[in-house]
């Protein structure tokens, strides 16, 4: 008898071993019995998930991040970071699990010893927000409550936005206490914090729930799963099909000093880019850390000002791979440009003409019964999920 590769799929509380095509067909029939629906955004939220059933498909954007603000320049360097791994999160109603305040915890849930005398301690995993929704935070119980529970919010590029306090009254004895917060449209991620003046490391133990909506509901313990997906190279743009493991890479990260530049006119230079996509794409598809990406306007890029890298906007098929730069009014030769790039390492993220694909290990992301929130640390998500039949019907009837 020929050897057979053993696979299995978990549907609810049942595990199906797949050893032949008939078994695969049986699993497909079982899964087809569930109605399907979609959800997407920075957080894909839905209230009718089936219990322990794998999603039908899940795609995750892998988007380069650029820190800082303003136009990049040698005096305002804005580093660009890519991804060599992606974390996909699936939680239930409670977005945050209630780790002890007074413990400093990193984004992976590892406790860090706070420095002596520190006044504020960050707690719990960071939470990615759906900025279109209000968030209600409820404190159900607390022990030796003498400090406060607050937050800090950040934009998608990591820029700090604001911090504030959810609960601050010392000696609270009646519970639950709730507060509803609307974070700004730019808010993407929040961290919870506990605060105790004087640096005490044992502020309180608290039962906290963070949920979408304007009304506090019954406490539900945090029920989250993190799917860690390694990528064999750093990726600066693309889409990961989590269910199939196929990663489509559509952006490239390039050191501009590796290109062959030629002087065009004055302090303006040009080069030919292999594999560059049609540069009529939106300028927002480009990032640069030390030069400001702009449209180059004219064959010799006569209007390109100093401190810019020019994306040539044309419909001509003969020049769509041309890139221009004007780094400084003092750089007027190829030799000077080479020296400038040596002193000012400059990198560009740009769209590829032909996307590349990598095949990673597929992940079977399963849903909880009822409320689910699925998000990734690398960008927005889109999910087609299998719904619980009863909850799906109720949702449609109440729509």
KEKEMAR-600622 format. One record per residue: residue in three letters; x, y, z of N, C-alpha, C, O in turn. Coordinates in steps of 0.02 Angstrom, whole numbers, plus 32768, in hexadecimal, padded with zeros to 4 digits. Layout:
<atoms>
alaXYZXYZXYZXYZ/...
</atoms>
This chain:
<atoms>
unk802B7FC48000800080008000802C803E8000805E80418025/unk801B806D7FD8804280AB7FD4803980D38014800380D38032/unk806E80F68029806981218064803A815B805580368173801C/unk8018817180897FEA81A980827FFC81DE80B5800C81CE80EF/unk7FFB821C80A08008825380CE7FCA826180F77F94826A80DB/unk7FD28263813A7F99826E81667F9082B981717FBF82DD8183/unk7F5382D181677F40831581767F01831281A07EDE82E081A2/unk7EF2834981C27EB4834B81E77E98839281E67EBD83C281DC/unk7E58839881F27E3883D881F97E0983D482347DE783A1823E/unk7E078409825C7DDC840C82977D9F843682867DA6846F8270/unk7D64841A82907D25843E82867CFE843982C77CE5840382D8/unk7CF9847182EA7CD98470832B7D008444835A7D3C844D8362/unk7CDE841483797D0083E683A87D1783A683867D31837983A7/unk7D0D83A183447D1E8364831F7D5D836D82F77D6883A182D9/unk7D87833982F87DC4833982D07DBD830682987DAE82CC82A5/unk7DC7831C825A7DC082F082217E0682E082067E2C830D81F4/unk7E1782A082037E56828A81E67E4B8281819A7E1C825F8185/unk7E7782A081747E70829D812B7EA68271810E7EE18284810E/unk7E94823680F77EC5820880DC7EB981F880927EE381DA8072/unk7E80820D80777E72820080317E41823480187E28825D803E/unk7E3382327FD87E0882647FB97DC182617FD37D9F82947FD7/unk7DAA82267FE47D6682207FFE7D5F824580407D2D8268804B/unk7D91823F806B7D90826380AB7D9182AE80A07D6F82D480C3/unk7DB982C3806F7DBB830A80607D76832380497D608359805D/unk7D5682FC80217D13830F800A7CE2831280447CB6833D8045/unk7CE982E480747CBC82E480AE7CC6832480D77C96834280EF/unk7D05833880E07D13837581047CF783B180DE7CD983DD80FD/unk7D0083B2809D7CE683E980757C9A83EE807B7C7E8425807F/unk7C7883B4807C7C2F83B480847C1C83CF80C97BED83F680CF/unk7C4183BA80FC7C3283D381407C3A841E81447C1184418162/unk7C70843881267C7B848081297C4984A780FF7C3784DF8110/unk7C32848980C97C0384AC809D7BBF84B580BD7B9784DC80A4/unk7BB2849380F47B71849A81167B6B84DD813A7B3484F2814A/unk7BA384FE81467BA2853E816A7B95857881397BB385798103/unk7B6A85A7814C7B6585E481237BA5860C81297BC98606815B/unk7BB5863380F87BF2865C80FA7BE286A680F57BAE86BA80DB/unk7C1086CE81107C0A8716810C7C508733810C7C81870F8113/unk7C55877481037C97879480FF7C9C87CD81327C6A87E98148/unk7CDA87DD81427CE98817816D7D2F882E815B7D5A88068148/unk7D3C886F81627D7D8889814F7D8B88CA81737D5F88E78193/unk7DC988E1816D7DDC8921818B7E1B891981B47E3B88E481B2/unk7E2D894C81DA7E65894682087E57890F823A7E8488EC8250/unk7E188907824B7E0088CF82737DC288B282507D9488D78241/unk7DC2887282437D87885182277D5D883782617D6F88068282/unk7D258858826D7CFA884682A67CB98829828C7C9B8842825D/unk7CA387F382AC7C6387D5829C7C4887B182D97C6E879A8303/unk7C0687AD82DD7BE58794831A7BC6874F83137BA587388342/unk7BD1872E82DB7BAE86EF82CE7BDE86B782BB7BCC868B8293/unk7C1A86B882D67C4A868482C77C32863F82DF7C0F863A8311/unk7C46860B82BA7C3785C682CF7C6D85AE82FF7CA685C582FC/unk7C5B8581832A7C87856B83607CBF853D83477CB185048334/unk7CFD855583477D36852C83367D3B851782ED7D5984E482DD/unk7D1E853E82C07D1C852D82797D4F855882547D5385948260/unk7D77853B82277DA9856382037D88859581D47D54858781B6/unk7DA785D081CE7D8E8601819E7D9885E581587DC285BB814C/unk7D6F85FE81297D7585E780E47DB2860680C27DD685E4809D/unk7DBE864680D07DF9866780B67E0A86A280E27DDE86C08102/unk7E4986B480E47E6086ED810B7E9D870B80E97ED086EA80E2/unk7E97874A80D47ECF876C80B67EE487A680E27EBB87C68102/unk7F2687B180E47F4387E381107F70881080E67F9B87F780C1/unk7F68885180EB7F95887F80CA7FD7888380F07FD88886812D/unk800D888180CB8050888980E8806A88CC80D0808388D28098/unk806688FE80FB8072894280E780AF895E810B80B4895A8148/unk80DD897B80E58117899B8104810089D4813180CF89F58123/unk812589DE816781178A158196814E8A48819281898A37818B/unk813C8A878198816D8ABD819781638AE881D5812D8B0381DF/unk81968AEE81FD81918B12823B819B8B5D822F81B78B7281FC/unk81848B84825F818D8BCC825B81568BEE823481248BCF8223/unk815F8C2F8227812D8C55820281508C8B81D9818B8C9A81E3/unk812C8CA881AA81488CDB8180816E8CBF814581758C82813F/unk81868CEB811A81AB8CD580E081EF8CBA80F582138CDB811B/unk82028C7F80DC82448C6480ED827C8C8E80D082758CA98099/unk82B38C9280F382ED8CB880DD83298CA0810583208C7B8136/unk83668CB380F383A08C9F811B839C8CB7816383BC8C99818F/unk83778CEC8170836E8D0481B5832C8CED81D4831E8CFC820E/unk83058CC981AE82C68CAC81C782BF8C6681AA82918C578184/unk82EE8C3B81BD82EF8BF781A282B28BD181BD82A48BD181F9/unk828E8BB1819082538B8A81A3825E8B41818F824E8B2D8157/unk82788B1A81BE82898AD481AF824C8AAC819882148AB781AF/unk82598A7E816A82258A51815082338A0B816A826B89F38166/unk820189EB8184820889A7819E81D98978817B819F8989816C/unk81F1893C816D81C88908814E81B988D1818081BE88DB81BD/unk81A78897816681908860819181B58820817F81B8880D8144/unk81D287FE81B181ED87BB81A781C4878781CD81D5874C81CE/unk818D879E81EB815B87718209811B87998210811C87D68213/unk80E38775821380A28794821A807E87718254807F87348259/unk805E8798827E8034877D82B27FEB878A82A17FD887C38295/unk7FC4875682A07F7C875B82967F5A874C82DA7F6A871A82FA/unk7F2D877882EE7F0C8772832F7EC2876283257EA2877E82F9/unk7EA98734834D7E618728834F7E4B872983987E61870083C0/unk7E1E875883A77E04875E83EB7DB9875983EA7D99875D83B5/unk7D9D875084257D558753842D7D3F8799843D7D5D87CA8427/unk7D09879F84637CEC87E084737D1E880B849A7D258847848C/unk7D4087ED84CA7D6F881384F37DB2881A84CE7DD587E984C3/unk7DC2885884BC7E00886484967E3E886184C27E76885984A9/unk7E34886885047E6D886985317E5F883E856D7E27883F8588/unk7E91881785827E8487E285B27E8B87F185FB7E7D87C48623/unk7EA0882D860F7EA2883B86567EE1882386787EDD880586AE/unk7F1C8830865B7F5B8821867C7F63885186B67F4A888986B4/unk7F86883C86EB7F8E886687257FAB88A987137FDE88AE86F1/unk7F8A88DD872B7FA8891F87277FE3892087567FE28902878C/unk80178944874280548942876A80878913874E80C189128764/unk807388EB871C80A188C186F780AB88E086B3807A88EF8690/unk80E888EA869F80F58904865D80FA88C9862C8122889C8637/unk80D188CA85F880CC889185CB80D788A9858380BB88DC856E/unk81018884855E810D8898851980D5887D84EC80A6885E8503/unk80DB888A84AB80A68878847C809D882D8474806B88168459/unk80CD8806848C80C787BD848980AE87A084CB80A9876384D2/unk809D87CD84FB808387B5853B80B987A4856D80A9878885A2/unk80F887B3855F812E87A4858D813487DB85C18137881685B0/unk813887C88601813D87F9863681838814863981B487EF8638/unk81898857863C81C88879864181CC889A8685819C88BA869B/unk8204889386A7820C88B386E8821288FF86DE8240891586BC/unk81E5892686FD81E9896E86F38226898C8716823C89708748/unk824089C286FD827A89E1871D826789FD8762822E8A10876D/unk829689FF878F828A8A1887D282738A6187CF82928A8A87AD/unk823C8A6F87F382238AB387F681F78AC887BC81E08B0087BA/unk81EB8A9A878D81C18AAB8754817A8AB7876B81628A97879A/unk81588AE6874A81158AF9876080DE8AD6873980A88ACB8753/unk80EA8AC586FA80B68AA986D080CB8A6586B781058A5A86A5/unk809C8A3686B580AB89F3869E807A89E08667803E89E6866F/unk809689C98630806C89B585F88055896D8604807C8943861B/unk8017896085F47FFA892086047FD4890285C97FB6892685A2/unk7FD788C085C47FAF889F85927FCA88A6854B7FF488D1853E/unk7FB2887D851F7FC5888284D87FA588C184BA7F7088D684CF/unk7FC788DC84897FA9891584667F6C88FE843F7F6888C4842A/unk7F3C892B84357EFE891B84137EF9894583D47EFD898383D7/unk7EEF8926839A7EE38949835C7E99895E835A7E6D8936836A/unk7E8D899B83477E4989B7834A7E2789BA83067E4789C382D3/unk7DE689B183077DBB89C682D07DA58A0D82E27D798A16830C/unk7DC38A3E82C27DB98A8482D77D738A9D82C97D618AD482DE/unk7D4A8A7682A57D058A8B82987CD78A7B82D27C9C8A8E82D1/unk7CF08A5783047CC58A40833A7CDB8A5E837D7D168A6A8389/unk7CAA8A6883A97CB98A7B83ED7CD08A3E84147CBF8A058404/unk7CF88A4B84487D128A1684727CFA8A2284B97D008A5A84D3/unk7CE189EF84D97CCD89F3851F7CFC89C985497D07898E853B/unk7D1789E8857D7D4489C685AB7D2189C285EE7D0989F48608/unk7D1E8986860B7CFC897B864A7D2C895B867C7D4E892B866E/unk7D2D897986B87D53895D86F07D218938871C7CF68957873C/unk7D2788F6871F7CF788CD87437D0B88C3878C7CE088BE87B8/unk7D4B88BF87997D6288B887DE7DAB88CC87E07DCE88C987AE/unk7DC288E0881B7E0788F588247E1B88EB886C7DF288F18899/unk7E5A88DC88777E7588D188BA7EA9890688C97ED38916889F/unk7EA6892389067ED48957891B7EDB898C88E67F13899C88D1/unk7EA389A788D17EA389D7889A7EB78A1C88B47E8E8A3E88D4/unk7EF38A3088A77F0B8A7288BD7F268A9C88847F3B8AD4888E/unk7F268A8188497F428AA588107F0E8AB487DC7ED68AC887ED/unk7F1F8AAA879D7EF08AB787677EFD8A87872E7F338A6A8728/unk7ECB8A7E87047ED28A5786C77EC88A88868D7E958AAA8688/unk7EF98A8B86617EF68AB9862A7F098A9885E87F098A5B85E3/unk7F1A8AC185B77F288AA885747F598AD785527F638B108566/unk7F768ABE851C7F9B8AE784EC7F878ACF84A77F828A93849B/unk7F7B8AFD847A7F668AEA84367F9C8AFF84057FC18B2F840F/unk7FA08AD883CD7FD38AE2839B7FB58ADD83557F848AB9834B/unk7FD28B0283267FBF8AFC82E07FDC8ABC82C380048A9B82E4/unk7FC78AAB82877FDE8A6D826880298A6C825C80488A37825D/unk80478AA6825280908AA9824880B78AAA828A80F48AB2828A/unk80938AA382C280B48AA1830380B98AE5832580D38AE9835D/unk80A18B1A830580A58B5C832380758B62835E803A8B518359/unk808F8B7A839680658B8383D280318BB983C580408BED83A9/unk7FF38BAD83DB7FBD8BDD83D47FAB8BFD84167FB08C3A841E/unk7F978BD584467F828BF184867F848BBA84BC7F868B7F84AD/unk7F848BD184FB7F768BA385327F418BC1855E7F338BFD855A/unk7F248B9885887EED8BB085B27EDD8B7C85E67F008B4A85ED/unk7EA78B88860B7E958B5E86437E4E8B44863A7E218B698629/unk7E448B0386467E028AE686487DE58AEB868F7DAD8B038698/unk7E0B8AD686C17DF58AD687067E2C8AF287327E668ADD872D/unk7E1A8B23875C7E4E8B4387847E3B8B4E87CD7E668B6387F4/unk7DFE8B4087E17DEA8B4D88267E088B1988547DFB8ADD884D/unk7E308B2F88847E4F8B0188B37E1A8AE288E17DE98B0388F4/unk7E248AA388F17DF98A8289227DB48A7089077D858A6E892E/unk7DAD8A6488C67D6C8A5088AC7D578A0F88CD7D7E89DF88D2/unk7D198A0D88E37D0089D189057CC389B488E37CB1897A88F0/unk7CA189DA88B87C6589C088977C7589B2884D7C9589DB882B/unk7C5F897988367C6D896487F17C2C894987D47BFF893687F9/unk7C26894687917C58895B87607C5889A687547C2789C88762/unk7C8F89BF87397C978A0487247CA88A0386D97CD489DF86C4/unk7C848A2C86B27C8E8A2B866A7C9C8A70864F7C868AA2866C/unk7CC18A7386187CCC8AB185F57CCE8AA185AA7CED8A708595/unk7CAD8ACB85837CAD8AC2853A7CDA8AF7851B7CD68B32852C/unk7D058AE184EF7D378B0D84D17D338B0984857D2E8AD38469/unk7D358B4384657D3B8B46841D7D828B5D840D7D948B96841B/unk7DA98B3183F07DEC8B4383DC7DE98B6583987DBC8B578370/unk7E198B92838A7E198BB7834C7E208B8B830F7E348B518314/unk7E108BA782D57E138B8182977E588B6782877E608B358265/unk7E8C8B8882A17ED08B7282947EE88B3C82C47F1C8B1E82BA/unk7EC28B3082F97ED68AFE832A7ED28AB9830C7EA08AA782ED/unk7F078A9383167F0A8A5082F97F158A1B832F7EFB89E4832B/unk7F3C8A2D83627F4F89FC83957F4F8A1F83D97F638A5883DF/unk7F3789FB840C7F3A8A1684507F5F89E6847D7F5D89A98474/unk7F7F8A0384AF7F9D89DD84E57F7B89F285267F6E8A2E8530/unk7F6D89C385517F5389D385937F8D89DF85C37FC489C485B9/unk7F818A0685F67FB68A1186277F988A17866C7F5E8A2B8675/unk7FBF8A05869D7FAF8A1286E37FDE8A4886FC80188A4A86E8/unk7FC68A7387277FEF8AAB873D7FED8AAF87897FB78AAB87A8/unk80278AB787A7802C8AC087EF80658AF087FD809F8AE087F1/unk80558B2B881780898B5B882880B88B3C885B80A28B198889/unk80F88B4A885381298B32888381498AF1886E81788ADA888F/unk81328AD2883981548A98881E81448A56883E816A8A278835/unk810D8A50886480FA8A10888180F089DD884980D389ED8816/unk810789A088548101896C882180C7893D882D80C1890A880B/unk809B894D885C80628922886A8024894E8871800A895888A7/unk800C896688387FD58996883A7F948971884A7F728983887B/unk7F82894088237F43891D882D7F3F88E088017F6588D887D1/unk7F1088B588107EFC888087E37EB5889187CC7E8A889D87F6/unk7EA98892878C7E6A88AA87727E4B887A87407E6E8857871B/unk7E09887A873F7DE48856870B7DC7888B86DD7D9A88B186F1/unk7DE1888E869F7DCF88C386717DB788A5862F7DD188728619/unk7D8588C586117D6F88B185CF7D6F88ED85A17D55892385B3/unk7D8B88E585667D89891885327D6288FB84F77D7588C684DE/unk7D2D891C84E27D02890184AE7CE9893A84827CE789748497/unk7CD6892884457CB8895984187C708967842D7C4E893A8446/unk7C5A89A484237C1689B784337C1489EB846A7C4889FC8487/unk7BD98A0484797BD08A3984AA7BB18A2084EB7BA28A488517/unk7BA789DE84F07B8789C2852B7BB2898A85477BCA895F8522/unk7BBC898B85897BE0895585A97BB6891685AB7B7B891985BC/unk7BD488DE859A7BB0889E859D7BD1887185D17C05888285ED/unk7BB4883785DC7BCE8809860E7C1787F886007C2B87F285C6/unk7C3C87F186367C8487E2862F7C8F879F860D7C6E876D861C/unk7CBE879E85DF7CD2876185BD7D1E875D85C07D3F878C85AA/unk7D3A872885DA7D83872385DD7DA2872B85977D8487178564/unk7DDC874885967DFF874E85567E0A870A85387E2186DC8559/unk7DFA870384F87E0386C484D47E2486D484927E0286E08460/unk7E6586D684927E8A86EA84567EBD86B784407ED986928469/unk7EC886B584007EFB868A83E27F2686B483B47F0D86DD838E/unk7F6886AA83B87F9686CD838D7FB5869A835D7FD186688373/unk7FB186A7831D7FCE867D82EA800E869F82D1800A86D382B0/unk8047868282E08088869F82CB809C8681828880A086448281/unk80A886AB825880B98695821480FD86B38201810386EF81FA/unk812E868881F98171869E81E6817586A8819B815886838174/unk819B86DB818781A786EA814081F286E5813482198702815A/unk820986C18101825086B580F7827886F380E082B586EF80DA/unk8256872A80D38279876780BF825087A280D78214879B80E6/unk826E87DC80DB824A881780F1821E883080B782368839807F/unk81DF883C80C681AE885080938195889680A4818688A580DD/unk819188C08070817D89068078813A891580588125894F8057/unk811988E4803E80D788EE802180BE88AF800080E3888E7FDC/unk8080889E800D806488637FEE8026884C8013800B8870803D/unk800F881180027FD387F480207FE187AB80307FF987858005/unk7FD18797806D7FDA875280837F97873080877F6B874680AC/unk7F8F86FA80617F5486CE80677F65869D809E7F88866B8093/unk7F4C86AA80DA7F5E868281147F48863A810C7F6C860B811F/unk7F0E863080EF7EF285EC80EA7F1985C080B97F1F858480C5/unk7F3385DD80837F5985B680527FA485BB805C7FCA85918044/unk7FBA85EF8080800285FA808B802486208052806186278053/unk7FFE86388021801C865B7FE8802586A57FF97FF486C78009/unk806286BD7FF5807287038000808287237FBD80B1870E7F9C/unk805C87557FAA8068877A7F6C808A87BB7F7E806F87E57FA1/unk80C787C47F6480EF88007F7480EA88317F3A80FB88207F01/unk80D1886D7F4880C8889E7F1280EF88DE7F1C80E6890E7EF6/unk811B88E07F4F8146891B7F5A818E89047F63819B88CD7F7B/unk81BC892F7F51820489217F56822589587F7F821289927F7A/unk825889457FA6828089747FCE82C489797FAD82E589467FA2/unk82D889B67F9D831489BF7F73834289F47F91832B8A2A7FA5/unk838289E67F9383B68A167FA583C78A3E7F6683E08A217F36/unk83B98A7F7F6783C28AA77F2A840C8AAD7F16841A8ABD7EDC/unk843A8AA07F4484818AA47F3284978A6B7F0584CC8A6E7EE7/unk846D8A367F00847F89FD7ED6846D8A077E8D847F89DE7E63/unk844B8A3D7E7D84368A4A7E38846C8A727E1284968A927E30/unk84698A6D7DD184978A937DA684758AD47D9184478AD37D68/unk848C8B0B7DAD846E8B4C7DA084958B727D6A84D18B677D61/unk84728B9E7D4784948BCA7D1884798C117D20843E8C1A7D2F/unk84A38C417D17848F8C877D1D84648C9A7CE184778C8F7CA8/unk842A8CB77CEF83FE8CCD7CBA84038D187CAD840B8D2D7C74/unk83FF8D3F7CE283FF8D877CDA84088DA77D1F83E48D957D4E/unk84378DD57D2684418DF87D6584538DC87D9D84888DA97D9C/unk84268DC17DCE84318D927E0683FF8D597E0483F18D3A7E37/unk83E48D4B7DC883B28D177DC083D08CDA7D9D83F38CE17D6B/unk83C18C9F7DB983DE8C617DA183A58C317D8F836D8C387DA8/unk83B48BFF7D6583838BCC7D5483A48B887D5183E18B827D4C/unk837A8B557D5683918B117D5283588AE67D37831E8AF97D39/unk836A8AAB7D1E83388A7C7D06832B8A477D3B835A8A2C7D58/unk82EC8A387D4682D88A087D7982BD89C97D58828C89CB7D33/unk82DD89917D6582C489517D4C828B89397D7A8290893D7DB7/unk825689207D5B822089037D8181F389347DA481CC89227DCF/unk81F989747D9181D189A87DB0818B89A87D90818589A37D53/unk815889AC7DBA811489AE7D9F810689EF7D7B812D8A1F7D81/unk80D089F17D5680BB8A2E7D3480B78A677D6680918A647D96/unk80DF8A9A7D5C80E58ACF7D8E80AC8B017D8C80B18B367DAA/unk80768AF27D69803B8B1B7D6F80148B0A7DAE7FE18B287DBC/unk802D8AD97DD5800C8AC77E1480108B027E45803A8B2E7E3D/unk7FE48B007E777FE28B357EA980258B3D7ECA80478B0C7ED9/unk80398B7C7ED5807A8B897EF5807D8B6B7F3B80B48B5E7F55/unk80438B607F5A80418B437F9D80598AFB7F9D80668ADF7FD3/unk80608ADD7F62807A8A997F5E80C68A977F6880E38A617F68/unk80E58AD17F6F812D8AD57F78813F8AEF7FBD811A8B177FDA/unk81778AD97FD781938AF3801581DD8AFD800C81FE8AD77FE9/unk81F88B31802C82408B3D802C82538B598070822D8B7F808E/unk828E8B46808882A08B5980CC82C38B9D80D282BE8BBE8105/unk82E88BB2809E830C8BF180A382FB8C23806C83128C5C806F/unk82D48C10803B82BD8C3D800682718C3B800282528C098015/unk82538C707FEB820A8C747FE681F38C5B7FA282058C787F70/unk81CC8C257F9F81B48C0B7F5F81808C3B7F4081508C4E7F60/unk818C8C4E7F01815F8C7A7EDD815A8C637E9581828C397E7F/unk81298C7E7E7181278C707E2A815B8C9A7E0581608CD67E10/unk81828C7A7DDA81AF8C9E7DAE81868CB57D72815E8C8F7D57/unk81908CF27D5E81628D137D3081888D2C7CF3819C8D677CF0/unk81948D007CC281B98D147C8681F48CE47C7C820D8CC77CAC/unk82098CDD7C3D823A8CA97C2D827C8CB27C5382988C827C6C/unk82948CF07C5782D18CFD7C7C82C28D0F7CC582F08D227CEA/unk82838D097CD9826E8D187D1D82848D5E7D3182A28D687D66/unk82748D8F7D06828C8DD37D1182718DF27D5182928E1E7D6D/unk82388DDC7D6882198DFC7DA382298DD87DE4820E8DEA7E18/unk82538DA57DE282628D7E7E1E828E8DA87E4D82C68DBA7E3C/unk82748DB67E8882988DE17EB782C78DB77EE282C18D797EE5/unk82F68DD87F0383268DB57F2D83038D917F6782D18DA97F82/unk831E8D577F7883038D307FAF82CB8D017F9B82A58CEB7FC6/unk82C68CF27F5A828F8CC87F4382A98C8E7F1882DE8C927EFA/unk82818C597F16828B8C237EE7824E8C227EBA82168C207ED3/unk82598C247E7982228C307E4A82098BF17E2A822F8BCC7E0A/unk81C98BE47E3181A78BAC7E10818C8BC87DCF815E8BF17DD0/unk81A68BB17D9781948BCE7D56814E8BBA7D4181418B7E7D37/unk81218BE97D3B80DC8BDC7D2880D38BE07CDD80D68C177CC0/unk80CA8BA77CBD80C18BA67C75809A8B687C60809A8B367C84/unk807A8B6C7C2780598B317C0B80848B107BD680718ADD7BB9/unk80BE8B2D7BC980EA8B117B97810A8AD17BB081258ACF7BE7/unk81068A9C7B8881238A5C7B9D816F8A5C7B9B818E8A2E7BB5/unk818B8A8E7B7C81D58A8F7B7581F78AB17BB182348AAB7BB8/unk81D08AD47BDC81F18AF87C1181D28AEB7C5681E08B107C85/unk81A88ABA7C5C81878AAF7C9C81B78A957CD181A58A947D0C/unk81F38A7F7CBE82238A667CF082568A9B7D04828A8A897D20/unk824A8AD97CF582798B0E7D04826C8B2B7D4A82338B397D5C/unk82A28B337D70829E8B517DB282CE8B8C7DB383058B897D98/unk82B98BC47DD282E28C007DD782F18C0F7E2082CD8BF87E4D/unk83258C367E2B83318C517E6E83558C947E6983798CA27E39/unk83498CBD7E9A836C8CFC7EA383798D017EEE834F8D1A7F13/unk83B38CEA7F0483BF8CE27F4C83D28D247F6C83C28D2F7FA7/unk83F48D507F47840B8D8E7F6484218DBE7F2D84388DA97EF8/unk841B8DFE7F3A84328E2F7F09847E8E2F7F04849A8E4D7ED6/unk84A08E0E7F3384E98E0B7F3385048DCB7F1185418DC37F0C/unk84D98DA07EFC84EE8D607EDD84E18D657E9284A78D607E7C/unk85168D6E7E6B850E8D7A7E2385388D4C7DF885418D597DBC/unk85518D157E1485768CE37DED85678C9E7E0885518C977E41/unk85728C6C7DDE85658C277DF485928C157E2F857D8BF27E5D/unk85D08C2D7E2D85FE8C207E6485E48C3E7EA585E78C1E7EDA/unk85CA8C7B7EA285AF8C9B7EDE85708C757EF685658C6F7F32/unk85488C5D7EC7850C8C387EDA851F8BF77EFE84FF8BE57F2F/unk85538BD57EE5856A8B977F0585808BA67F4D856F8B817F7B/unk85A48BDC7F5685BB8BEF7F99857F8C007FC5857E8BEF8000/unk854E8C237FA885138C367FCF84ED8BF97FE784D98BF68021/unk84E48BC77FBB84C18B8A7FD084EA8B64800584CD8B438031/unk852C8B67800185558B478035854A8B67807985468B4580AB/unk85448BA98079853A8BCD80B884F18BCE80CE84E28BDA8109/unk84C48BC2809F847C8BC480AD845A8B86808F843A8B8C805C/unk84628B4C80AF84438B0F809383F98B1A808683D38B3080B1/unk83E58B0B804883A18B1C803283808ADF8014839D8ABC7FEA/unk83438AD28029831F8A96801382DA8AA97FFB82BA8AD68015/unk82C48A857FC882838A917FA9825A8A507FAA82748A1B7F9A/unk821C8A567FBD81EC8A1E7FB581BF8A317F7B81A08A667F7A/unk81BA8A047F4A81958A137F0C817089D57EF58182899D7F08/unk813C89DD7ECC811489A47EB48138897E7E7D8159899C7E52/unk8131893D7E7F814F89127E4C8121890A7E1080E489097E16/unk813F89067DD6811788FA7D9980F988B47D9A80C088AA7D85/unk811F88837DB28107883E7DB6811088257DFD814888187E13/unk80D9881F7E2280DD88067E6780FE87C27E6B80F9879A7E3D/unk811F87B67EA2814087767EB0811787507EE380F1876E7F09/unk811F870E7EE480F986E67F15812986B97F3C815A86A07F22/unk811886B17F7C813986817FA8810386547FC480CB86697FD0/unk811586157FD080E685E67FEE80FC85D88035813285BB8040/unk80D385EC806580E185E280AC80B585A980C6808C858D80A2/unk80BD859A8105809485668124804E85818130804685B48152/unk801A856081167FD5857881217FC38575816B7FDD854B8190/unk7F9785A281817F7D85A281C57F32859881C47F0F85B6819B/unk7F1A856D81F07ED3856081F67EB7858B822F7EBA85778269/unk7E9E85C5821E7E8285F3824F7E3985E0825B7E1185DE822D/unk7E2885D282997DE485BE82AB7DC185F582D07DE0862182EF/unk7D7F85F382CE7D56862782EE7D3A860F83307D3585D3833D/unk7D28863F83597D03863283977CB9863683897CA386538358/unk7C92861883B57C49861E83AE7C35866583BF7C42867D83F7/unk7C15868783907BFE86CB839D7C3086FF83877C4786FF834E/unk7C41872D83B57C6B876683A47CB2875383967CD1872D83BC/unk7CCD876D835F7D138762834C7D3087A583357D0E87CD8315/unk7D7087B083457D9687E8832B7DD887CC83117DFF87B08337/unk7DE387D582D07E2087BA82B17E4787F582947E2C881F8270/unk7E8787F882A67EB2882E828B7EF9881682887F0A87E082A2/unk7F23883D82677F6A882B825F7F958867826F7F7E88A0826A/unk7FD3885B82827FFF88928292801D88B38254803D88E7825A/unk801388958219803388AD81DC800688D781AF801E88F3817E/unk7FC488DB81BF7F97890081957F5088E7819A7F4088BF81C6/unk7F2588FF816D7EDE88EE816F7ED388A5815B7EFE8885813E/unk7E97888C816B7E868846815D7E438842813A7E1A8870813D/unk7E39880A81177DF987FB80F77DEC87B181017E16878780F0/unk7DB287A0811E7DA4875A812F7D61874681137D30876B8116/unk7D5E870A80F77D2086E880E97D1A86B0811C7D438682811C/unk7CE786B481467CE28684817E7CA2865B81797C73866E8157/unk7CA38623819C7C6985F881A07C43860981DF7C5E86068216/unk7C03861B81D77BDC8635820F7BB485FD82317BA285CB8212/unk7BA6860882707B7585DD82937B3185E982747B1C8623826D/unk7B0E85B482627ACF85BB823C7A9C85E582627A7D86128245/unk7A9285D682A27A6085FA82C97A71864382D07A46866F82C8/unk7AB1865382E17AC6869882E97AC386BE82A67AB386F982A4/unk7AD3869A82717AD186B9822E7A8A86CD821C7A7E87048203/unk7A5A86A182297A1486B0821A79FC86EB824579DB8718822C/unk7A0E86EA828679FA872182B27A178763829979F58796829A/unk7A56876282827A74879F826A7A4F87BA822D7A4487F68227/unk7A3D878D81FF7A1A87A281C379D587BC81D379BE87ED81B5/unk79B3879C8203796F87B28214797187F682367941881D8231/unk79A78804825A79AC8844827F79CE887A825879D788B28271/unk79E2886B821B7A06889C81F379D988D581DD79F0890481BB/
</atoms>
